[in-house]
Amino acid sequence: MGEVGLGRTAAAIALLLSVALGTGQSQATQTASEIAPQALATGAEGGIQLDVVVTDASGNPVTGLQEGDFSLFDNGKPQKIVSFAAFDGVKSKPDPPVEVILMIDALNNSFIEMGFILQGLEKYLRENGGHLSQPTSIARLTVSGMETLSRPSLDGNALAKVVHGIGASNRPIGVYTFPPSMNALARLAQENASKPGRKLLIWLGTGWPTPAIVRETYTSLDERQQRENYQLMVQILEAMLDGHIVLYGGYTASDFYMRDFLKGANKASDLDPRALSLDVLAFKSGGRGELPAINADSVVTAALNHFVREANAYYAISFNPPQAKKADEYHDLRVAIDRAGLNARTVTGYYDQPELHRPQTVQELRKVVEQPAIEEEAAPGMVTVAQLTEILRQDKTKRDAELAKEIDRLQLTERLSSAKLSALSAELPGAKSKAALTAVGDVSVFLEPPVTEIPAKPEADLIEQRRIVSLAVDYLRDTVPKLPNFFARRTTVKFEARRVRNPQAQNAVSKNDGPLRRIGDAVAIVQYRDGKEVVKQEMVKGSDGSEQGLETWGTFGPILSTVIVDAAHSTMRWSHWEEGPNGPMAVFQYQVLKPNSHYEVSYPTIVNTGVDLAAKHRTAYHGEIGIDPDTGRILRLALEADLEPELPMERADIMVEYGEMEIGEKKYTCPLRSVSLSTGRSPSMGGVSFGPISSSEVTRVNDVVFDEYHVFRSEMRIVPD
């Protein structure tokens, strides 16, 4: 079989897929020794670069082919090959040399499989006296996250010593390994994307379980998860594309190559969850996904040798893609070889952009955010926290309004912590850029934190987990009911983004406000008296008050008690350690079904008609709780509603962070900051007939800060500043 990897440019993002080509029984008659090496391209590189490996019917790499042996098709139409180069690993070698990255997956493999993997890997590294043909590095994935065990080296004996010191481990019980596995793959791809040269990423093991296939009930949570998985897949393939990374690993069955989930996804709704499995991602990257079962160390050693044979025998070709007419325009791509009996794994799809693309480096991100505005809504620049920090560092000299527009075009792929938000905001030039950064950060609070904020700490065992949860229950039972009557200042910054659609124009958007914009501020005095919250003397600035907007209740205590009680009757399990304000914080995930839920959302049933009708709806929800493992204090709570598709609301989520505050000369754990986010449809009515003329999709975010805590006394008058 042959192999193709794809290099990304500003015009394309690749979706890699391997396909068998060619028929007949005879092999290519020419060999590398019979023709002159072609290590130099025949022309300037085109917009998309492909690394093609061709094999014969026995799976042996084939060298010595000419440019005329290759044909390239984009959506079935022949394309001109702009450049061509051939490598055989002997007379013509790639520079820099192809690197091999070995991932030891201790998260998804069983104890027996881990034993075979470690023994087989050590044997492979010690072959040929420990002299490796390719620079090789080793990484490991455990319940604590991913770690790099060695830098690239040709010293197999030294790497074997590293492997020998790793003990076989049991697969963790009760841990959903899909998120940490995908995060590890994304991190590996991103870390190697900027390195020059081609890489083989060999993932040793079966891979991870994929999300369940939803067949009958399809909730808004399923739809949101589908979008997130689609985006994650594209981002991983994009990073692998940038770094010329080819993935190997996973198991498969005989009908693997005929399955529908190997097809390219044109949009999120087309994505089959099984397309996120290791073997499918490997197949799409141009690698191999048909590993035999790991039932002996010799199987591992043989597989490694077979994969590494494909490192240096490949062809580099490029072409210029057709002009895209819309964003994320999917193109089918196929490379055919005009020789009987040869097969090629090749890129069969990529996503083209008319002007913009999903960038990965800071320099590419800048090209996106500095593009002039266009009538159609532009795709946001997806950035990590580190990339966002670097962008802001490089743009210190820009004016406030200019920098705010640049920040508006960004979207985080991981959580921006409150501490990091505060530090970055302090360096910004003015109110507009600070507000833009706050909006971008607020939307990220329900994402996973950066890997740098995950402590290298072993997973808490079951006894430790129960101890931590017991401390939290004691805290809620003993501390919250004893909170004194107090009042605090609540400062709210309100953001909104609205998309208005005209139903008379098919798929038409008549107006789009674009990113979240600051629509108003509110300062209120909140009383907590006898276990109840009361808002007093709220002062609102910048809002016309035409709509009720986004409101939340229960931040002081009730929301905590509600989640703990509901979760006790539903599902709650260990998730991970996370950096808290005073050290590692234990994070538990929970999921509450509707029959056990006491979480309600309300929304107006008719908008802009002068009729104030509101509906309340009890809904299922899920989220995370961050607990101080030493005291049981709740430090962070995230709640995401699982709303039914027929409701006008799509999201009704809230995140609350807690910390110690002094009230009446005693310290209590109180809310410090909260973020509330809602997305829903808001129908506008026109004329006396109340016929709908448009429909708005409105996203609202409230960023709330609590301070100025004081004991409440009945004789005191409370006057806001």
KOLVO-352479 format. One record per residue (C-alpha): y, z, x. Coordinates in steps of 0.2 Angstrom, whole numbers, plus 5000, padded with zeros to 4 digits. Layout:
<sites>
YZX;...
</sites>
This chain:
<sites>
500050005000;501849975006;503350085005;505150065001;506650185004;508350144998;510050185007;511550224995;513250144995;514750174984;514150054972;512350114968;511250264966;509450234968;507950284957;506450254968;504850194961;503350124970;502349974964;500849874970;501149694974;500149544980;498349484976;496949404986;495749464999;496449405016;497549505027;499149435036;498549335050;499949365062;500149535071;501549615081;500949545097;500949365091;502749365086;504349425094;504949595088;506449585076;507349755078;509049675075;509649625058;509849445054;511549475046;512849605041;512149745030;512249725011;512849854998;511049924996;509849945010;507949955008;506650025021;505049935016;503349975022;501949855019;500049895019;498449795017;497049825005;496349965016;498050055016;498450015034;500249975039;500549785042;501849725054;502349555060;503049485043;504549375043;506149375032;505449225022;503949335017;505049445006;505749404989;506949524980;507249534961;508649634952;508249644934;507049504936;508349384944;508149334963;509449404975;509949344992;509349455007;510849495017;510049575032;508249595039;507549695053;505749735057;505049885066;503249915073;503350075083;502849995099;504049845104;505349885092;505650065087;506950145075;508350235083;508550385080;506650415078;505850445061;505750635058;504350725049;504750875038;503250985033;503451095018;502251235016;502251284997;501751464996;502451474978;501351344969;499751344979;498251464976;497651584990;496151474994;497251314995;498451405006;497051445018;496551265019;498351205021;498751325035;497151285044;497251095042;499051095047;498751195063;497351075068;498450925065;499850995076;498651035090;497850855090;498150745106;498450905116;499950955105;500950795108;501650745092;502150555089;503650605078;504950745079;504250875067;505051025058;504251155046;504951235031;504151365019;504451405000;504051574994;504551684979;506051734990;506651554992;506551415005;506651455023;506651345038;505351395051;505751275065;506951145071;506250965074;505050965089;503750855098;502851015104;501451025092;500651185101;502351275098;502351225080;500551275078;500951455084;502251465070;500951405057;499651525064;500751675061;500851635043;499651725032;498851645016;499651715000;499251724982;500151614969;501351734960;500851784943;502051764928;503351664938;504051504931;504051404947;504951244941;506751294945;506451374962;505351224967;506651094961;508051194969;507151194986;506851014985;508650984981;509151094996;508051005008;508650835002;510450885003;510350965020;509450815028;510550685018;511950685031;510750665046;510550485053;508850405053;507350395042;506350555037;504650585029;504550745019;502750795016;502550935003;500951015006;500151054989;499951024970;501751044966;502551134951;502251144933;503451024923;504451074907;503451064891;503550904881;504450934864;503650834850;504050914834;505451034835;506950984846;508351114847;510051104855;509251204870;507951064872;509350934872;510451024885;508951054896;508450874895;510250824901;510150954915;508450894921;509050714921;510550764931;509550864943;508250714945;509650594949;510450714961;508850744971;508450554972;510250524977;510150644991;508550574997;509250404995;510750455006;509650525020;508250385019;507050525014;505250475008;504350614999;502450635000;501450764990;500650804973;499050764964;498650624952;497350544941;496650374940;497850304927;499350384936;500150214940;500050154922;500950304914;502550284905;503450424914;503450324930;504750204922;506550224926;507650324914;509150234907;509850394900;509450584898;508550554882;507350434890;506750564903;504950614901;504750794908;503250744918;504450624928;505050784937;503350824944;503050814963;501850664963;503050564952;504550604962;503650564978;503050394970;504850354965;505550394982;504350264989;503150394996;501350434991;500850544976;498950524976;498350664987;496550714985;496150894980;496351014994;494651084996;494451085015;495551095030;495050925036;495750845020;497450915025;497350855043;496750675037;498150665024;499450705037;498850575049;498750445036;500550485030;501350485048;500550315052;501850245040;503350325049;503750175062;502950025054;504249965041;505549835037;507449855034;508249735022;509849745012;510649644997;512249654987;511949714969;512749624954;514349694947;514049834935;514849824918;514750004913;514450174921;512650224926;512050044923;510150044926;509449894936;507649864938;507249814956;505649734964;505249674981;503849544982;502849484997;502249304999;500649355008;498949374999;498149545000;499649645004;500449784994;502149864994;502950024987;504649974983;506250034974;506149974957;507750044950;509450104954;511050154944;512550044947;514350104944;515849984940;517050084951;516350264953;514750344959;514050514961;514550564978;513750684990;514850705005;516650785005;517350615010;516450524996;517050654984;518850624989;518650434985;518050484967;519450614964;520850504971;520350354960;521750304948;521450354930;520550234919;520450214900;518650264899;518150444903;517650444922;516050534927;516450694936;516150724954;514650834956;514950964970;514151124977;515251274980;515251234998;515851064995;517251124983;517751254996;517951115009;518951004997;520151134994;520251175012;520751005016;522050985002;523151135006;524651025009;524550934992;525750984978;525151094963;525050954950;524250834961;522850954967;522551014949;522150834944;520950824959;520050984954;519950924936;518850784941;517550894949;516050984941;515051114950;513151104951;512951294955;513851454950;515551494957;515551684958;517051784953;517351844970;517351664977;518451604963;519751744967;519751704985;519951514982;521251534969;522351644981;522451494993;523051374979;524951314978;525351354960;524851394942;524151214937;522951204951;522351394949;522051354930;521051194934;519951294947;519751434934;519151304921;517951224933;517251394938;517051454921;515951314916;514851354930;514451534926;512851494917;512151394932;511051464946;512051544961;512051454978;510551484989;511651575001;511951704988;510051734986;509551884997;507951855008;507051994999;505252004993;505051994974;504952164966;503152204961;502752254943;502952444947;504652414954;505152294940;504652434927;505652564937;507252454937;507052414918;506752594914;508352644924;509352514914;508652584897;509152764902;510852704907;511152624890;510452774881;511352914891;512952824897;513552704884;513552834869;514552954880;515952834883;517552914879;518852844866;519852734877;521052574877;521152434889;522252284892;521352114888;522051964896;521351794890;521651624896;521151494884;520551314888;520051164877;519450994879;519350874863;518450714860;519050624844;517850484837;518350354824;516750334813;517350164807;517250094825;515550094832;515350204847;517250204849;518250354856;520050344850;520650484860;519950594874;520850734882;519750734897;519450894907;519751064900;521651104899;522451264897;523151284879;523751464879;523651644885;523451804875;523751984880;523052124869;522652304869;520852334864;520352514858;518652574859;518452724847;516952804840;515852654847;516952524838;518152394845;519852364838;521152244844;522852304843;524552214846;523952044853;525351934860;524951754861;525851624872;525651434872;524551414857;525151344841;523951444831;523351304820;521551344823;520651514825;519951464841;518651554851;518351734848;517051864854;516652044850;515552174856;515952164875;516052354876;514352414874;513652334858;513152164866;512152264880;511252364867;510852214856;510152114870;509052254877;508352294860;508052114855;507252074872;506152224870;505352144855;505351974863;505151914881;505851984897;505251944914;505751954932;506751814939;507551844957;508651944968;510451904969;511951964979;512852094968;514552184971;513652324981;512052244988;510552154980;510552144961;508852134951;508951984939;507851974924;507651834912;507451854893;507151754878;507451814860;506751714845;507751704829;506651824819;507051964832;508851914835;510452014830;511651884838;512751794826;513951654828;515251604815;516151444813;517351364800;516451254788;518051144784;519351114797;521151064795;521151064776;522051234773;520351304766;519751454777;517851444774;516751524787;514951524789;513951654799;512251614807;510951714816;510251624831;508951634844;509551654862;509051674880;509951724897;509951844912;510252024915;510852084932;510352264936;510852384950;509052434956;509652604962;510652664947;510052554932;511852504929;512052334920;513152224932;513052054924;512451984907;512351804903;511851744885;511551564879;511351534861;509851424856;510651334841;509751224828;510251034830;510951024812;512251154815;514051094819;514051204835;513051154851;513451304862;514051484859;513751564876;514551724884;514451794901;515051974905;515252064922;515352254923;516052374936;516552554938;518252604931;519052774931;519452834913;520053014911;519653064929;517853004927;517052844932;516152734919;515452554920;516552444909;516852254907;517952184921;517751994916;516951884903;516851704900;516451634883;516051454880;515851354864;515551174860;515451104842;515950964830;517550984821;517750864806;519550814802;519950774784;521250644778;522150614762;521850694745;520150614744;519650724759;518750574766;518250594784;519350484796;518750564812;517650684820;518050794835;516950864848;517851024854;517351124869;518351294871;518251414885;519051594886;519251674903;519551854900;520051994912;519952184907;521052314916;522252454913;520852574906;521552734899;520952884888;521452854870;522353004862;522852994844;524653044847;524952904859;525852744855;525152594863;526352454867;525852304877;526852244892;
</sites>
